[in-house]
Amino acid sequence: MDLHERYSLTRIINAAGTFTPLGVSRSSERVRRVVDAALGDFYVIDELQRAVSDTICAQTKAEAASVTHCVAAAITLAVAATMTGDDAERVAQLPEATGLADRVVIPAGHVVNYGHSILTAIRMAGARPVVVGDEDGCSVDQIDQALKQEGTACLLLVSSRLVRGEPVDLAGAVACARRHNRPAIIDGAAQDMRIDELLATGADLVLVSTHKYLASPTAGLMIGRQALVRACRAQEQGIGRAMKATKESLCGVLAALEDRAGMDAAEWQQEQARKVAWFMRRAQDLNGVVRASDQPDPSGMPFSRACLALDSRQAAQSLAETLENGSPSIRVMKHGLDQGQLLFELVPLDQDELVTIVERLRDALSRYT
Ligand SMILES: *Cc1c(COP(=O)(O)O)cnc(C)c1O
């Protein structure tokens, strides 16, 4: 069935990355078949949760994992877990935080907005964010000072391409939290290929979106220490009810994790590099393109994006608009437009789509002088 046709929906070529308003990612045929099977039957959700945890533990060095609706939910539940443990009364009390340690330390540069502010996700647990440092950076000393204060529940860190200023010393910050005997949580939403690396910092919990590069249905993984993962699941009887993982997402996550385990990482990386190189070769000689360059993912995921530099902000903006207004609508990453740059994330795209983008670029740019 062609859903675009049936419901008159805009056809998209998504070069904007794992972007929620565009449906994030494309699942493999196998993941889609498993989800289809899941929707047609009943399952014991606890058994599916255990299967995901067992699979994650077999694939990484984690002690345990559990699944919630997404990473936005996982941040809220992880914060809640540090406040309540698995105490049923405390779980039922939230988001009323009276009597609980409710302060969450977060470096200012990690206060990102992925659709809402991460501070909203913290506050939804009933907690109070304590923002440390400023836009230019945050030292481990500053984190240390903040953690000395009474009633600080945990330290929250974000690892993402949205990070601004001088990078926070992640391992140093985690070690500092552990010295103070406070849980360290890493929001690694788009870091599904770096789970062990992030756990190796000593973090108690690493939070990962499954619908980004893992390409399963929407879900958020909470991966790390057994007791804290148990406390995350305990929230299902409290604020977590509104953030539940569904049978189809749990089954889809299992299939996507199996896809990942069977994937040849070197081959995958080569294919991504090939697409970027192919695209840049075609794009660099187009009228108005000052430079085509390869931009490695700044957070450490193993692929690059293609960056086209035009000679002005206006030219870049106008090109992005022309691509978006055509059919199919081509969406690009817009955070470089002020510097005259268009960024293309090619990971989910096939060769036909790359050809279409290049043709549309050629057409749009032939009209600039
Ligand atoms: C995508 C993202 C989120 C939100 O993840 P969802 O699973 O879509 O809720 C949170 N933090 C960062 C750094 C992200 O990149």
Ligand as a Chemical Component Dictionary entry (heavy atoms), coordinates in Angstrom:
data_LIG
# 
_chem_comp.id                   LIG 
_chem_comp.type                 NON-POLYMER 
_chem_comp.pdbx_formal_charge   0 
_chem_comp.three_letter_code    LIG 
# 
loop_
_chem_comp_atom.comp_id 
_chem_comp_atom.atom_id 
_chem_comp_atom.alt_atom_id 
_chem_comp_atom.type_symbol 
_chem_comp_atom.charge 
_chem_comp_atom.model_Cartn_x 
_chem_comp_atom.model_Cartn_y 
_chem_comp_atom.model_Cartn_z 
_chem_comp_atom.pdbx_ordinal 
LIG C1 C1 C 0 17.531 12.446 19.668 1  
LIG C2 C2 C 0 18.066 12.899 20.966 2  
LIG C3 C3 C 0 17.271 12.868 22.124 3  
LIG C4 C4 C 0 15.829 12.442 22.083 4  
LIG O1 O1 O 0 15.739 11.088 21.806 5  
LIG P1 P1 P 0 14.314 10.423 21.527 6  
LIG O2 O2 O 0 14.597 8.968  21.686 7  
LIG O3 O3 O 0 13.919 10.796 20.141 8  
LIG O4 O4 O 0 13.380 10.954 22.546 9  
LIG C5 C5 C 0 17.833 13.231 23.330 10 
LIG N1 N1 N 0 19.108 13.640 23.406 11 
LIG C6 C6 C 0 19.912 13.696 22.326 12 
LIG C7 C7 C 0 21.339 14.128 22.488 13 
LIG C8 C8 C 0 19.413 13.328 21.070 14 
LIG O5 O5 O 0 20.222 13.370 19.991 15 
# 
loop_
_chem_comp_bond.comp_id 
_chem_comp_bond.atom_id_1 
_chem_comp_bond.atom_id_2 
_chem_comp_bond.value_order 
_chem_comp_bond.pdbx_ordinal 
LIG C1 C2 SING 1  
LIG C2 C3 SING 2  
LIG C2 C8 DOUB 3  
LIG C3 C4 SING 4  
LIG C3 C5 DOUB 5  
LIG C4 O1 SING 6  
LIG O1 P1 SING 7  
LIG P1 O2 DOUB 8  
LIG P1 O3 SING 9  
LIG P1 O4 SING 10 
LIG C5 N1 SING 11 
LIG N1 C6 DOUB 12 
LIG C6 C7 SING 13 
LIG C6 C8 SING 14 
LIG C8 O5 SING 15 
# 
